[in-house]
Amino acid sequence: MDFEFTEEEEAFRTELSDFLDAEVPDWWQGMFTEDERAMPFTRELCAKLADRGWLTMAWPPEHGGSGASVWKQAIVREEMWAREEPRGPQYMNLNYIGPLLMRFGTPEQHARFLPPMARGEVIWCQGFSEPDAGSDLASLITRAEDRGDHFIVNGQKIWTSYADSPADWCLLLVRSNPSAPKHRGISMLLLDMTTPGITVRPIDTMAGPHEFNEVFLDDVRVPRDCLLGGQDHGWDLVVAGLTFERTGIARYARAGRVIELLVDYANDAGLGDDPIVRDRLADLYTRYDAARLLNYRAISMQAKGEVPTVEASVARMHNTQLEQAVGHVGLEILGPTGQLRAGDEWAPLRGEIHRYWTRNIPSTLAGGSLEVQKNIVAQRGLGLPREP
């Protein structure tokens, strides 16, 4: 299978890369950078990308995009994630929430929600996981009571990125029919985060700046015209959305950038001749290249109009395990100083390795755990029976 990019695609990559090199500042360290300039920067960058037609280039023309090929979309993801995703929270809008709205939304919802996304003016968060509904997401109990022209929602969500002040809207998963089988009584709502009854509390983690939140919903009123995809049919949207998510994040590109940092560090520190260091770095690069090609395999299926369910799970498993391996090897190479955080004057590589390691400890859980991905491969790919 040929994964070569065309000359036109490579020219686009060069143009985009040069633009990002000029626009992304040195202090940017990812979507949760501890700097008051971070959110204004992402908004300004997204406005510039929109002006160039690059922000929603993957979207069809009728929704403000240019209908770019899946390979051009892959180039954008690689270049963005190699720079710690400077679009900030907009990546969720562009690669996940926007496509869901296009596929399942009404014409009125398209007109209301998609144009602000295409301009980079609105931030969304995702309210899926609950304290007792993570990998088994269909066990969620946040209740939406049908009141005719609106729903009344009560419950709790957890691990919700951007739910604090940046988020304007939330893609909210609720139980709308407690009498139905657990996968059938679920609906998806579009929740205005300024609605009365919403309380957001930050969750502090060892990664440093808080990126996750708890969201409490007490008698929150959601208009019926903010129901997405039909009542009690929310699980179909979840399945479609997770496929978008698993092929919409180029984690391997971010890992590749960190591997390059480690190679440069090893050479500068006189470790380039150390056989153990060489072995570790060569292993990381091999795993990086395998992850990249597995992602390309899933993308090639999308290019042919196929749905890469199993292939996306295989790629995701390799991506997340690669991220964790890069963090572990990075700490081994840097030694004790690798534990110093960003901002410490003695931290090698500006504390990048410590931040990368702590951020990726849960990467094999988020968006579908490693065990869930293995079950998908076993059942849908190998035809094995469901796990008892």
C-alpha positions in Angstrom: 0.0 0.0 0.0 1.4 3.4 -1.0 1.2 6.1 1.6 3.2 8.7 -0.3 1.9 12.2 -0.3 1.5 14.0 -3.6 3.7 17.0 -4.6 0.7 19.3 -4.1 0.1 17.8 -0.6 3.7 18.2 0.4 3.7 21.8 -0.8 0.7 22.4 1.4 2.5 20.8 4.3 5.4 23.1 3.8 3.2 26.2 3.6 1.3 25.2 6.7 4.5 24.3 8.6 6.1 27.6 7.8 3.0 29.5 8.9 2.9 27.6 12.2 6.6 28.1 12.8 6.1 31.8 12.5 2.9 32.0 14.6 3.3 29.6 17.5 5.4 31.2 20.3 8.1 29.5 22.3 6.1 29.7 25.5 3.3 27.6 24.1 3.4 24.1 25.7 0.0 22.7 24.7 -3.7 23.2 25.3 -3.3 23.5 29.0 -0.3 25.9 29.0 -0.1 27.8 32.4 0.0 31.2 30.8 -2.7 33.9 30.7 -1.8 34.4 27.1 -2.8 30.9 26.1 -6.5 31.2 25.4 -6.3 34.6 23.6 -3.5 33.1 21.4 -5.5 30.1 20.4 -8.5 32.3 19.5 -6.3 34.6 17.4 -4.5 31.7 15.7 -7.9 30.1 14.8 -9.1 33.4 13.3 -6.0 33.5 11.1 -6.5 29.9 10.1 -10.1 30.7 9.2 -9.0 33.6 7.1 -6.8 31.3 5.1 -9.5 28.7 4.8 -7.5 26.2 6.8 -9.6 26.0 10.0 -12.5 24.0 8.6 -10.9 22.8 5.4 -12.0 19.3 6.1 -15.7 20.3 6.2 -17.9 20.3 3.1 -18.4 23.6 1.3 -22.0 23.9 2.3 -20.8 24.1 6.0 -18.0 26.6 5.5 -15.2 24.2 4.5 -13.4 23.3 1.3 -14.0 19.5 1.3 -10.3 18.8 1.6 -9.2 15.2 1.1 -8.6 13.0 4.2 -4.9 13.1 3.4 -4.8 16.9 3.6 -6.7 16.6 6.8 -4.0 14.2 8.1 -1.3 16.7 7.2 -3.1 19.4 9.3 -3.5 17.1 12.2 0.2 16.0 12.1 1.5 19.6 11.9 -0.8 20.8 14.6 -0.1 17.9 17.1 3.6 18.2 16.4 3.3 21.7 17.9 1.1 20.6 20.8 -2.2 21.5 19.1 -2.1 25.3 19.0 -5.8 25.4 18.0 -6.5 24.7 21.6 -10.0 23.4 22.4 -11.0 24.1 18.8 -9.7 20.7 17.8 -12.8 19.1 19.4 -15.1 21.3 17.4 -13.4 20.7 14.1 -12.7 16.9 14.3 -15.5 15.6 16.5 -18.4 17.8 17.5 -18.7 19.6 14.2 -18.8 16.4 12.1 -21.5 15.0 14.5 -23.6 18.1 14.1 -23.3 17.9 10.3 -24.3 14.2 10.2 -27.1 14.2 12.8 -28.2 17.8 13.2 -31.2 19.5 11.8 -30.9 22.3 9.2 -31.7 24.8 12.0 -29.0 23.3 14.2 -26.5 23.5 11.2 -27.3 27.2 10.7 -27.1 28.0 14.4 -24.0 26.1 15.5 -21.7 25.4 12.6 -20.9 29.0 11.4 -19.5 30.1 14.8 -17.4 26.9 14.9 -16.1 27.6 11.3 -14.9 31.1 12.5 -13.3 29.7 15.6 -15.5 31.8 17.8 -17.1 29.2 20.1 -15.7 26.6 22.4 -17.3 23.3 23.2 -16.8 20.7 25.9 -18.0 17.1 26.0 -20.1 15.8 28.9 -19.9 12.0 28.7 -18.1 10.3 31.6 -19.6 10.0 35.0 -18.2 8.8 38.3 -19.7 5.3 37.7 -19.8 5.4 33.9 -16.4 5.5 32.3 -15.3 2.6 30.1 -18.9 1.3 30.5 -20.3 4.6 29.3 -23.8 3.3 28.7 -24.2 2.9 32.4 -24.6 6.7 32.8 -27.4 7.9 35.0 -27.6 11.6 34.4 -31.3 12.0 33.9 -33.1 14.1 31.3 -36.8 14.3 32.0 -39.0 15.1 29.0 -41.2 18.2 29.7 -42.6 18.6 26.2 -40.8 21.7 24.8 -37.8 21.1 27.0 -35.9 18.7 29.2 -34.9 19.0 32.8 -31.5 17.5 33.5 -30.1 16.4 36.8 -26.8 14.5 37.3 -23.0 14.8 37.3 -20.3 14.5 34.7 -16.6 14.1 35.3 -13.2 14.4 33.5 -14.7 17.2 31.3 -12.0 19.2 29.6 -12.7 23.0 29.1 -15.9 22.9 31.1 -14.7 25.9 33.2 -14.9 29.4 31.8 -13.6 28.7 28.2 -16.5 26.4 27.2 -19.6 28.1 25.7 -21.5 24.8 24.9 -21.4 21.2 26.0 -22.2 18.1 24.1 -24.1 16.3 26.8 -25.0 12.6 27.1 -28.1 11.9 29.2 -30.4 9.0 30.1 -33.8 10.0 28.6 -35.6 6.6 29.1 -34.6 4.7 32.2 -37.0 1.9 31.2 -35.3 1.1 27.9 -32.2 -1.2 27.5 -29.2 0.8 28.7 -27.8 1.5 25.1 -31.3 2.5 23.8 -32.5 5.0 26.4 -29.7 7.6 25.9 -30.0 11.0 24.2 -27.5 13.7 23.3 -28.2 17.3 24.1 -26.6 20.6 23.2 -26.2 22.5 26.5 -25.6 26.2 26.8 -23.0 26.4 29.6 -24.5 29.7 30.9 -27.8 27.9 31.7 -28.8 28.2 35.4 -28.1 25.1 37.5 -24.7 24.3 36.2 -21.8 24.1 38.7 -18.2 23.4 37.5 -15.4 22.3 39.8 -11.8 21.9 38.7 -10.0 18.6 39.3 -6.3 18.9 40.3 -4.0 16.3 39.0 -0.2 15.5 39.2 0.1 17.0 35.7 0.0 20.5 37.1 -2.4 22.9 35.5 -6.0 21.7 35.9 -7.4 20.4 32.6 -10.3 18.3 33.9 -13.5 19.3 35.7 -16.6 17.9 37.4 -19.9 19.3 36.2 -23.0 19.2 38.4 -26.4 19.7 36.8 -29.3 20.6 39.0 -32.7 21.1 37.4 -31.0 22.4 34.2 -33.5 23.4 31.5 -32.5 22.4 27.9 -34.8 23.4 25.0 -36.1 20.5 22.8 -34.5 22.1 19.8 -31.2 21.3 21.4 -31.8 17.6 21.1 -29.3 16.1 18.6 -30.1 13.0 16.5 -33.5 12.1 18.0 -34.7 11.1 21.5 -33.3 7.8 22.8 -30.9 7.4 19.9 -27.8 9.0 21.5 -25.8 5.8 21.5 -25.6 5.8 17.7 -24.0 9.3 17.9 -21.6 8.1 20.6 -20.3 5.3 18.3 -20.0 7.6 15.3 -18.3 10.3 17.4 -15.7 8.0 18.9 -14.7 6.9 15.4 -14.2 10.5 14.5 -12.2 11.1 17.7 -9.9 8.0 17.3 -8.9 9.0 13.8 -8.9 12.8 14.4 -6.0 13.0 16.8 -2.4 12.6 15.6 -0.9 11.5 18.9 2.0 9.9 17.1 3.0 13.3 15.7 3.3 14.7 19.2 5.3 11.6 20.3 7.6 12.0 17.2 8.4 15.6 18.2 9.3 14.5 21.8 11.5 11.7 20.4 13.4 14.4 18.3 13.9 16.4 21.5 15.3 13.4 23.3 17.7 12.5 20.4 19.0 16.1 20.4 19.4 16.0 24.2 21.2 12.7 24.1 23.7 14.0 21.5 24.2 17.3 23.3 24.7 15.5 26.7 27.3 13.0 25.2 24.9 10.1 25.5 24.6 9.4 21.8 27.2 6.6 22.1 25.6 4.9 25.1 24.3 1.5 23.8 21.3 1.5 26.2 20.3 5.0 25.2 20.7 4.2 21.5 18.6 1.0 22.0 15.8 2.9 23.8 15.6 5.7 21.2 15.7 3.3 18.3 12.9 1.3 19.8 10.8 4.5 20.3 11.4 5.6 16.7 10.4 2.1 15.4 7.2 2.3 17.5 6.5 5.8 16.3 6.8 4.8 12.6 4.5 1.8 13.2 1.9 4.0 14.9 2.1 6.5 12.0 1.6 3.8 9.4 -1.3 2.3 11.3 -3.0 5.7 11.3 -2.4 6.0 7.6 -4.0 2.6 7.1 -7.2 3.9 8.8 -7.0 7.1 6.8 -6.7 5.2 3.6 -9.9 3.4 4.4 -11.7 6.7 5.0 -10.4 7.9 1.7 -12.3 5.0 0.1 -15.5 5.7 2.0 -15.0 2.8 4.4 -15.4 3.0 8.2 -12.1 1.9 10.0 -13.7 0.7 13.2 -11.2 -2.1 14.0 -8.3 -0.3 12.3 -8.9 2.9 14.3 -8.8 0.9 17.6 -5.6 -0.8 16.6 -4.1 2.6 15.7 -5.3 4.1 19.0 -3.8 1.3 21.1 -0.4 1.9 19.5 -0.6 5.7 19.8 -1.4 5.7 23.5 1.1 3.0 24.4 3.7 4.9 22.4 3.0 8.1 24.3 3.5 6.4 27.6 6.7 4.7 26.4 8.1 8.0 25.3 7.5 9.5 28.7 9.1 6.7 30.5 12.2 6.5 28.3 12.5 10.3 28.5 12.7 10.2 32.3 15.2 7.4 32.1 17.5 9.4 29.8 17.2 12.7 31.7 17.6 11.1 35.1 16.6 12.8 38.3 16.4 16.2 36.7 13.7 14.9 34.4 11.3 15.2 37.3 11.6 18.9 37.4 8.5 20.8 36.2 8.2 23.5 33.6 9.2 26.8 35.1 12.1 25.4 37.2 15.3 27.0 36.0 17.1 23.6 36.2 14.5 21.6 34.3 16.0 20.1 31.2 14.1 20.7 28.0 12.0 23.3 29.9 10.3 20.5 31.9 8.8 19.1 28.7 9.4 15.5 29.5 7.9 15.7 33.0 4.8 17.4 31.6 4.6 14.9 28.8 4.9 11.9 31.1 2.3 13.1 33.6 -0.1 14.1 31.0 0.0 10.7 29.3 -0.3 8.4 32.3 -4.1 8.2 31.7 -3.8 8.1 27.9 -4.7 4.4 27.7 -8.0 5.2 29.5 -9.3 8.3 27.9 -11.6 8.0 24.9 -12.0 4.2 25.3 -9.6 2.2 27.5 -6.9 -0.1 26.2 -9.1 -3.1 27.3 -12.1 -1.7 25.4 -10.0 -1.3 22.2 -8.7 -4.9 22.6 -12.3 -6.1 22.9 -13.3 -4.3 19.7 -10.4 -5.9 17.9 -11.2 -9.3 19.3 -14.9 -9.2 18.6 -15.2 -7.2 15.4 -11.8 -8.0 13.9 -11.2 -11.6 14.9 -14.8 -12.7 15.3 -14.3 -13.9 18.9 -17.3 -14.0 21.3 -18.1 -11.2 23.6 -16.1 -11.1 26.9 -18.1 -12.9 29.6 
